[in-house]
Amino acid sequence: MKTLILCDFDGTISIRDMGYVLLNRFSSGDWDAIDRAFVEGKIGSKEAYIRITKILKGNKEDVLRFIRDHSDIDPHFAVFHQYCRRQGIDVKIVSDGLDVYIETMLQIHRLADIPFYANRSRFLEEGGLEMSFPYSNGDCGLCGTCKKRLVEIHRGAYDRIIYAGNGVSDRCGAKASDFTFAKSALYRYCVEQDIVCHHFQHFGEILADLRKRIRGIIFDLDGTLIEAYEALYLGIEEAFRHFGRTMFPFQDYPKHVDVDLQATLSHFFSPGEVAEAIPIVRKKYEEVYLEKTRFLDGAKETVEALHAQGVVLAVASNKFGRFSRGALSHLGIAGYFKAALGAGDVPRNKPFPDMLNAALKEIDLPPQDVVFVGDTLTDIETGQEAGVDVYALPTGFHTKTDLSKRNPRRILRDLKELVHVTKDLFSIPKR
């Protein structure tokens, strides 16, 4: 499969937004007003550049010296680029910045062989720059460089186009591409727009994904594979009854659930009462949990399909360990899991990494070959602490927007997406 990776430059390859830094340094007059109008969406980048050229100062020598002094790029980018060359993956730069600093910085870092598309600039004898926009889009005209147009230009020559970016100018490129690596504002946008993406902080993480082969998946249980909240609610209700208190309605349960049973009960009871309440809750829960436990949509089919593919499966849940294993057995899928760990099986529950570390040991796979699938902010924190990629699922109490704030590697649209991802990490299954 012939693959192209289109990379934004400012804030993606370059550590800082070099265009902003440069223009801020060499602009006089009301630069802030132009920038403010752009940030607020009142004008596009092309119009902003046109206005900025009227207030630019500085000669060629000063500008180039400034660029050389501020030429830091992502320290992982060169290694990423070398890997892509060895694998026959083309890398090109698409930028809404200026060719003058992109060309200079690529030369400094011995990356001048990378093709790039950007707004053009020419130094004037009297100082300042003249700009032109060879890659703008006449149908829109907002951006100096239309990244959607550049994706479309390359579409016929490649089987797959992957995009990497961070900001507003990358939105159209991300939409038009087959897969996106996103960070900062672009990541939030992709999540909101349901654009399948992986979060990244640096190109080392993109390189890890290019190399990744998912051999194992560790699942959270409640809210990820099964729904058993009614059973836990009935257990907590028993504790409320024991202490002579009025129980909150079931529809309010999401407001009160916490990382584990002890933390949940701590919202209502003193430490001494919590210690007394836990066995009461567990006793009632054990009486009802099997009949109150059901698969979430697509869970059984997904587990069966993954097992058939040879993917090693495990469970790591803050549900009491024997209840976790009991639920899997009751639902007829226990045999698909090489490990099933819960509260009481390790010294510390999630968000500490103990449970995931123990699961990794039991399934005998390194963290880079495994993903952890969960539905809570606690799950994301746990996976990140254990060094395992987290694929978050908005099937519990958190929305995809809530989950995105903790930067999981990927937010799944549904569980069945995993079946495609394990075959091809960058696939986008039809809904």
C-alpha positions as CSV (number, residue, x, y, z in Angstrom):
1,M,0.0,0.0,0.0
2,K,1.6,3.3,-1.1
3,T,1.4,5.7,1.8
4,L,1.9,9.4,2.1
5,I,2.2,11.3,5.3
6,L,1.5,15.0,5.1
7,C,2.9,17.0,8.0
8,D,2.0,20.5,9.2
9,F,5.1,22.5,10.1
10,D,4.5,25.2,12.7
11,G,3.8,23.6,16.2
12,T,4.0,20.2,14.6
13,I,7.5,19.7,13.2
14,S,8.8,23.1,14.5
15,I,8.6,23.2,18.3
16,R,7.0,26.7,18.2
17,D,4.8,28.4,15.7
18,M,7.6,29.9,13.8
19,G,5.4,32.0,11.6
20,Y,3.8,33.7,14.6
21,V,7.2,34.3,16.3
22,L,8.8,35.7,13.2
23,L,5.9,38.0,12.2
24,N,5.5,39.2,15.8
25,R,9.2,40.1,15.9
26,F,9.4,41.9,12.6
27,S,5.9,43.6,12.4
28,S,5.3,47.1,13.4
29,G,1.9,48.9,13.7
30,D,-1.2,47.2,15.0
31,W,-0.1,43.5,14.7
32,D,-2.2,42.5,17.7
33,A,-5.4,43.6,15.9
34,I,-4.6,41.5,12.9
35,D,-3.8,38.5,15.0
36,R,-6.9,38.9,17.1
37,A,-9.1,39.1,14.0
38,F,-7.5,35.9,12.7
39,V,-7.9,34.0,16.1
40,E,-11.5,35.1,16.3
41,G,-12.2,33.8,12.8
42,K,-13.1,37.2,11.4
43,I,-10.4,36.8,8.7
44,G,-8.5,33.9,7.2
45,S,-4.8,33.5,7.2
46,K,-4.5,34.7,3.7
47,E,-6.1,38.1,4.5
48,A,-4.0,38.2,7.7
49,Y,-0.8,37.8,5.7
50,I,-1.9,40.5,3.2
51,R,-2.5,42.9,6.0
52,I,0.8,42.0,7.8
53,T,2.9,42.6,4.7
54,K,2.0,46.3,5.0
55,I,3.5,46.6,8.5
56,L,6.5,44.2,8.1
57,K,10.0,45.6,8.8
58,G,13.5,44.0,8.9
59,N,16.0,43.2,6.2
60,K,17.0,39.7,4.9
61,E,20.1,39.3,7.0
62,D,18.2,40.1,10.3
63,V,15.3,37.8,9.4
64,L,17.5,34.9,8.5
65,R,19.6,35.3,11.6
66,F,16.5,35.3,13.7
67,I,15.3,32.1,12.0
68,R,18.6,30.4,12.6
69,D,18.5,31.3,16.3
70,H,14.9,29.9,16.7
71,S,15.2,26.8,14.6
72,D,14.2,24.1,17.1
73,I,12.3,21.2,15.7
74,D,10.7,18.1,17.3
75,P,13.8,16.0,18.3
76,H,12.0,12.8,17.1
77,F,11.2,14.0,13.7
78,A,14.5,13.1,11.9
79,V,14.3,9.5,13.2
80,F,10.7,9.3,12.1
81,H,11.6,10.6,8.7
82,Q,14.5,8.1,8.3
83,Y,12.1,5.2,9.2
84,C,9.6,6.3,6.7
85,R,12.2,6.5,4.0
86,R,13.3,2.9,4.8
87,Q,9.7,1.7,4.7
88,G,8.9,3.5,1.4
89,I,6.5,5.9,3.1
90,D,6.6,9.4,1.5
91,V,6.7,12.4,3.8
92,K,5.8,15.9,2.6
93,I,5.3,19.2,4.5
94,V,2.1,21.2,4.0
95,S,2.2,24.6,5.8
96,D,0.2,27.7,6.0
97,G,3.5,29.4,7.0
98,L,6.2,30.9,4.9
99,D,8.7,29.2,2.7
100,V,11.6,31.3,3.9
101,Y,11.8,29.8,7.4
102,I,10.8,26.3,6.5
103,E,13.5,26.1,3.8
104,T,16.1,27.6,6.2
105,M,15.2,25.3,9.1
106,L,15.1,22.2,7.0
107,Q,18.6,23.0,5.7
108,I,19.9,23.5,9.3
109,H,18.6,20.1,10.3
110,R,19.8,18.4,7.2
111,L,16.2,17.6,6.0
112,A,16.3,19.7,2.9
113,D,15.3,16.7,0.7
114,I,11.7,16.8,2.2
115,P,9.3,18.4,-0.3
116,F,7.2,21.2,1.2
117,Y,4.3,23.4,0.2
118,A,3.9,26.8,1.8
119,N,3.1,30.4,1.2
120,R,5.9,32.1,-0.8
121,S,7.9,35.1,0.4
122,R,10.3,37.5,-1.3
123,F,12.6,40.0,0.5
124,L,12.2,43.6,-0.6
125,E,15.2,45.9,-1.0
126,E,13.6,48.4,1.3
127,G,12.9,45.8,3.9
128,G,10.0,43.5,4.7
129,L,8.5,40.7,2.7
130,E,6.3,40.3,-0.3
131,M,4.0,37.3,-0.1
132,S,2.1,35.1,-2.7
133,F,-0.2,32.1,-2.3
134,P,0.3,29.5,-4.9
135,Y,-1.6,26.8,-3.0
136,S,-4.7,28.8,-2.0
137,N,-8.2,27.6,-2.9
138,G,-10.3,29.9,-5.0
139,D,-13.5,28.3,-3.8
140,C,-12.7,29.3,-0.2
141,G,-9.8,31.6,-0.1
142,L,-9.5,31.7,3.7
143,C,-6.1,30.0,4.1
144,G,-3.0,31.0,2.2
145,T,-2.2,27.3,1.7
146,C,-5.3,25.1,1.3
147,K,-4.3,21.8,2.8
148,K,-7.5,20.1,1.6
149,R,-6.5,21.0,-1.9
150,L,-3.0,19.5,-1.3
151,V,-4.6,16.3,-0.1
152,E,-6.7,16.1,-3.2
153,I,-3.7,16.8,-5.5
154,H,-1.9,13.8,-4.1
155,R,-5.0,11.5,-3.9
156,G,-4.5,9.8,-7.2
157,A,-0.8,8.8,-6.5
158,Y,-1.4,7.2,-3.1
159,D,-3.5,4.4,-1.7
160,R,-3.5,6.1,1.7
161,I,-2.9,9.6,3.0
162,I,-2.1,10.2,6.6
163,Y,-2.1,13.7,8.1
164,A,-0.3,15.1,11.1
165,G,-1.1,18.5,12.6
166,N,-2.0,20.6,15.5
167,G,-4.1,23.7,14.6
168,V,-6.9,25.5,12.8
169,S,-5.3,25.4,9.4
170,D,-5.1,21.6,9.6
171,R,-8.8,21.0,10.0
172,C,-9.6,20.7,6.3
173,G,-6.5,18.5,5.7
174,A,-7.5,16.2,8.5
175,K,-11.1,15.9,7.1
176,A,-9.8,15.1,3.6
177,S,-7.2,12.5,4.7
178,D,-7.6,8.8,5.4
179,F,-6.2,9.0,9.0
180,T,-5.0,11.8,11.2
181,F,-2.4,12.2,14.0
182,A,-3.6,15.2,16.0
183,K,-2.5,17.2,19.0
184,S,-3.6,20.4,20.7
185,A,-6.5,22.2,19.1
186,L,-6.7,19.8,16.2
187,Y,-7.2,16.8,18.5
188,R,-10.2,18.5,20.2
189,Y,-11.6,19.3,16.8
190,C,-11.2,15.8,15.4
191,V,-13.0,14.4,18.5
192,E,-15.9,16.8,18.1
193,Q,-16.2,16.1,14.4
194,D,-15.9,12.4,14.8
195,I,-12.7,12.3,12.7
196,V,-10.8,9.1,13.6
197,C,-7.4,10.1,14.9
198,H,-4.6,9.2,17.2
199,H,-3.4,11.8,19.8
200,F,0.3,12.5,19.7
201,Q,2.7,14.8,21.6
202,H,5.8,14.2,19.4
203,F,6.9,12.3,16.4
204,G,8.3,9.5,18.5
205,E,4.7,8.5,19.2
206,I,3.8,8.6,15.6
207,L,6.8,6.4,14.8
208,A,5.7,4.0,17.6
209,D,2.2,3.7,16.0
210,L,3.8,3.1,12.5
211,R,5.7,0.2,14.0
212,K,2.9,-1.0,16.3
213,R,1.2,-4.4,15.9
214,I,-1.5,-5.0,18.4
215,R,-1.0,-8.5,19.8
216,G,-3.0,-8.0,23.0
217,I,-5.9,-6.0,24.4
218,I,-6.7,-5.5,28.1
219,F,-10.3,-4.4,28.7
220,D,-11.9,-2.6,31.6
221,L,-15.2,-4.4,32.4
222,D,-18.1,-2.3,33.6
223,G,-19.1,0.3,31.0
224,T,-16.7,-1.2,28.5
225,L,-17.8,-4.8,27.9
226,I,-20.7,-5.2,30.3
227,E,-23.3,-3.1,32.1
228,A,-24.0,-4.0,35.8
229,Y,-24.7,-0.7,37.4
230,E,-28.2,-1.7,38.6
231,A,-26.6,-4.5,40.7
232,L,-24.1,-2.1,42.3
233,Y,-26.9,0.4,42.9
234,L,-28.9,-2.3,44.8
235,G,-25.9,-3.1,46.9
236,I,-25.3,0.5,47.8
237,E,-29.1,0.8,48.5
238,E,-28.7,-2.0,51.1
239,A,-26.0,0.0,52.8
240,F,-28.1,3.1,52.9
241,R,-31.0,1.0,54.4
242,H,-28.6,-0.4,57.0
243,F,-27.7,3.1,58.2
244,G,-31.2,4.3,58.0
245,R,-30.7,6.8,55.2
246,T,-32.6,7.6,52.1
247,M,-31.1,6.4,48.9
248,F,-30.6,8.7,45.9
249,P,-32.6,7.7,42.7
250,F,-31.0,5.4,40.2
251,Q,-30.8,8.0,37.5
252,D,-28.5,10.0,39.7
253,Y,-26.0,7.1,40.0
254,P,-23.6,8.5,37.4
255,K,-23.1,11.6,39.5
256,H,-21.8,9.6,42.4
257,V,-19.8,6.7,41.0
258,D,-16.1,7.0,41.6
259,V,-12.9,5.0,40.8
260,D,-13.9,2.1,43.1
261,L,-16.5,1.0,45.7
262,Q,-14.6,2.5,48.6
263,A,-14.3,5.9,46.9
264,T,-18.0,5.8,45.9
265,L,-19.1,5.1,49.4
266,S,-16.9,7.8,50.8
267,H,-19.2,10.4,49.3
268,F,-21.9,9.4,51.8
269,F,-20.3,7.7,54.8
270,S,-17.6,8.3,57.3
271,P,-14.4,6.1,57.1
272,G,-15.7,3.9,59.8
273,E,-19.1,3.5,58.1
274,V,-17.4,2.8,54.8
275,A,-15.5,-0.1,56.3
276,E,-18.8,-1.4,57.7
277,A,-20.7,-0.8,54.4
278,I,-18.4,-2.5,52.0
279,P,-19.2,-6.1,53.0
280,I,-22.9,-5.2,53.1
281,V,-22.7,-3.9,49.5
282,R,-20.7,-6.9,48.3
283,K,-23.1,-9.4,49.9
284,K,-26.2,-7.9,48.2
285,Y,-24.2,-7.4,45.0
286,E,-23.3,-11.1,45.0
287,E,-26.9,-12.1,45.3
288,V,-28.1,-10.1,42.3
289,Y,-25.2,-9.2,40.0
290,L,-25.4,-12.2,37.6
291,E,-29.0,-11.6,36.8
292,K,-28.4,-7.8,36.5
293,T,-25.3,-8.1,34.2
294,R,-25.6,-7.8,30.4
295,F,-23.3,-7.3,27.5
296,L,-23.0,-3.9,26.0
297,D,-23.8,-3.6,22.3
298,G,-21.3,-5.5,20.2
299,A,-19.2,-6.7,23.1
300,K,-19.7,-10.4,22.7
301,E,-19.2,-10.3,18.9
302,T,-16.0,-8.2,19.3
303,V,-14.5,-10.5,21.9
304,E,-15.2,-13.5,19.8
305,A,-13.8,-11.9,16.7
306,L,-10.6,-10.7,18.4
307,H,-10.1,-14.2,19.9
308,A,-10.5,-15.8,16.5
309,Q,-7.8,-13.4,15.2
310,G,-5.4,-14.7,17.8
311,V,-5.3,-11.4,19.8
312,V,-4.5,-12.2,23.5
313,L,-7.3,-10.8,25.8
314,A,-7.4,-9.8,29.4
315,V,-9.5,-7.9,31.9
316,A,-8.4,-5.3,34.4
317,S,-11.4,-4.0,36.5
318,N,-11.9,-2.2,39.8
319,K,-14.8,-4.6,40.3
320,F,-13.9,-7.2,43.0
321,G,-11.8,-9.8,41.4
322,R,-14.1,-12.8,41.9
323,F,-17.1,-10.8,40.7
324,S,-15.2,-9.9,37.5
325,R,-14.4,-13.5,36.8
326,G,-17.9,-14.6,37.8
327,A,-19.5,-12.2,35.3
328,L,-17.2,-13.4,32.5
329,S,-18.1,-17.0,33.3
330,H,-21.8,-16.3,33.6
331,L,-21.8,-14.6,30.2
332,G,-19.9,-17.5,28.6
333,I,-16.8,-15.7,27.5
334,A,-14.3,-16.5,30.4
335,G,-12.4,-18.9,28.1
336,Y,-11.5,-16.1,25.7
337,F,-9.4,-14.2,28.4
338,K,-5.9,-15.3,29.4
339,A,-6.1,-13.1,32.5
340,A,-9.0,-11.5,34.5
341,L,-7.9,-9.2,37.4
342,G,-10.0,-7.2,39.7
343,A,-9.9,-5.4,43.1
344,G,-8.2,-7.5,45.7
345,D,-5.9,-9.2,43.2
346,V,-3.2,-6.6,43.3
347,P,-2.0,-4.2,46.0
348,R,-3.6,-1.1,44.5
349,N,-6.6,-0.5,42.3
350,K,-6.7,1.7,39.2
351,P,-5.6,4.5,38.7
352,F,-2.4,2.9,40.0
353,P,-0.7,0.8,37.3
354,D,-0.4,-2.4,39.4
355,M,-3.4,-4.1,37.7
356,L,-2.2,-3.4,34.2
357,N,1.4,-4.4,35.1
358,A,0.1,-7.7,36.5
359,A,-2.1,-8.3,33.4
360,L,0.9,-7.6,31.1
361,K,2.9,-10.1,33.0
362,E,0.2,-12.8,32.8
363,I,-0.4,-12.4,29.1
364,D,3.4,-12.2,28.5
365,L,3.4,-9.2,26.2
366,P,5.3,-5.9,26.3
367,P,3.3,-2.6,26.7
368,Q,4.0,-1.5,23.1
369,D,2.2,-4.5,21.7
370,V,-0.9,-4.0,23.8
371,V,-3.7,-1.5,24.1
372,F,-6.0,-0.9,27.1
373,V,-9.6,-0.2,26.4
374,G,-11.7,1.6,29.0
375,D,-14.5,4.1,29.4
376,T,-13.4,6.3,32.3
377,L,-10.9,9.1,33.0
378,T,-9.5,6.7,35.6
379,D,-8.8,4.1,32.8
380,I,-7.0,6.7,30.8
381,E,-4.8,7.7,33.7
382,T,-4.1,4.0,34.5
383,G,-3.0,3.2,31.0
384,Q,-0.8,6.2,30.8
385,E,0.8,5.4,34.1
386,A,1.5,1.8,32.9
387,G,2.9,3.0,29.5
388,V,0.1,1.3,27.5
389,D,-1.8,3.1,24.7
390,V,-5.3,3.8,25.9
391,Y,-8.3,3.5,23.5
392,A,-11.2,5.2,25.2
393,L,-14.8,4.3,24.7
394,P,-17.7,6.7,25.4
395,T,-20.1,4.0,26.5
396,G,-19.9,4.8,30.3
397,F,-20.6,8.0,32.2
398,H,-18.1,10.2,30.2
399,T,-18.7,11.7,26.8
400,K,-16.0,11.7,24.1
401,T,-15.3,15.3,24.9
402,D,-14.8,14.5,28.5
403,L,-12.4,11.7,27.6
404,S,-10.5,13.8,25.1
405,K,-9.4,16.1,27.8
406,R,-7.1,13.3,29.2
407,N,-5.6,12.7,25.7
408,P,-6.1,9.0,25.2
409,R,-4.3,7.7,22.1
410,R,-7.6,7.0,20.4
411,I,-11.3,7.4,21.1
412,L,-13.2,4.5,19.6
413,R,-16.6,5.1,17.9
414,D,-17.7,1.7,19.1
415,L,-16.2,-1.6,20.3
416,K,-16.5,-3.3,16.9
417,E,-13.9,-0.8,15.6
418,L,-11.3,-2.8,17.4
419,V,-11.7,-5.8,15.1
420,H,-10.6,-3.6,12.2
421,V,-7.9,-1.8,14.1
422,T,-6.1,-5.0,15.1
423,K,-5.9,-5.9,11.3
424,D,-4.8,-2.4,10.2
425,L,-4.1,0.3,12.8
426,F,-5.0,3.1,10.5
427,S,-8.2,1.7,9.1
428,I,-11.5,3.6,9.2
429,P,-14.3,1.1,9.2
430,K,-17.6,2.1,7.7
431,R,-20.3,2.8,10.2
